[in-house]
Amino acid sequence: MADGDVLVDTDATLGDGTKLRLFAVESSAYSGSVNYRFQYYDSDTGDSFLRFDNSQVSIHGAGRHHRHEWVEGEEQVAGIEFTDLESHLTRFKIEVTEYDN
C-alpha cells in the first residue's frame, strides 16, 4: 500500500432510510497510517448521529482518534482506541446496528 491508496469508499442506505458513509485512505501523515471518516446520518436532514474520524493533530481534547455522537442536538466527542482499520470499521458497524435514533 502507498499514500493515497483508497482502502474503503462506501455509501449505503439502510432499511430505515438512514445512511452510512465509510471512507479511508492510506496516509503516513496520520496516526495508524490511515485517514478515515465513518459517518452514520439522517438522509433527509443530513444530521449526523454517529461519526468516527481522526486528525493529524489532537483536537476536541479527545486525541487523534475520536468518536462523535449527537445526543439531543448536542455533540459529544470522546477519544477511542485505534488498533487497525478492520477492527475500527467493525466496531463502528456494531455501534450503528445498536444505535437507537
C-alpha positions in Angstrom: 0.0 0.0 0.0 1.1 3.6 -0.6 -0.1 7.0 0.5 -3.3 7.9 -1.3 -4.5 4.4 -1.8 -8.2 4.2 -1.1 -8.9 1.4 1.4 -12.7 1.9 1.9 -15.1 4.0 -0.1 -18.7 3.0 0.6 -22.1 4.8 0.6 -25.1 2.7 1.8 -28.7 3.4 2.6 -30.1 1.3 5.4 -33.7 -0.1 5.5 -34.9 2.8 7.6 -33.6 5.4 5.2 -30.6 6.4 7.3 -27.2 6.4 5.5 -23.7 5.3 6.1 -20.6 6.9 4.5 -17.4 5.0 5.1 -14.1 6.3 3.7 -10.5 5.5 4.5 -7.2 6.2 2.6 -3.7 5.2 3.3 -1.7 8.1 4.7 1.7 8.0 6.5 0.9 11.5 7.9 -1.9 10.1 10.1 -1.7 8.0 13.3 -2.2 4.4 12.3 -1.2 5.2 8.7 -4.8 5.8 7.7 -7.0 8.8 7.3 -10.6 7.8 7.9 -14.2 9.1 8.4 -17.1 6.8 9.1 -20.4 8.6 9.4 -24.0 7.4 10.2 -26.6 10.1 9.4 -30.2 11.0 8.6 -30.6 11.1 4.8 -33.4 13.6 4.9 -31.9 16.3 7.2 -28.2 15.5 6.8 -27.9 15.5 10.6 -25.3 13.1 12.0 -26.0 10.5 14.6 -22.5 8.9 14.9 -19.1 9.5 13.4 -15.6 8.1 13.9 -12.7 10.0 12.5 -9.1 11.0 13.1 -6.9 14.1 12.7 -3.3 14.8 12.3 -3.3 16.9 15.5 -5.2 16.2 18.7 -8.5 18.2 18.6 -11.6 18.3 20.7 -9.3 17.3 23.7 -10.1 13.7 22.6 -6.9 12.6 21.0 -6.3 11.8 17.3 -8.8 9.0 17.0 -12.3 10.1 18.2 -16.0 9.3 18.2 -18.7 11.9 17.7 -22.2 11.4 18.9 -25.1 13.8 18.8 -27.4 13.5 21.8 -30.5 15.7 21.8 -28.7 18.0 19.3 -25.6 18.3 21.3 -22.3 16.9 20.0 -20.3 14.7 22.4 -16.7 13.8 21.4 -14.6 11.1 23.1 -11.3 9.6 22.3 -11.3 6.0 21.1 -8.6 3.3 20.7 -7.4 2.5 17.2 -5.8 -0.9 16.7 -6.2 -1.3 13.0 -8.7 -0.3 10.2 -10.6 -3.6 10.1 -11.2 -3.7 13.8 -12.2 0.0 13.9 -14.6 -0.4 11.0 -16.2 -3.5 12.7 -16.7 -1.5 15.9 -18.4 1.3 14.0 -20.7 -1.1 12.2 -21.7 -2.7 15.5 -22.4 0.6 17.1 -24.6 1.6 14.1 -26.6 -1.6 14.5 -27.1 -0.9 18.2 -27.9 2.8 17.7 -31.3 3.9 18.8 -32.2 7.2 17.0 
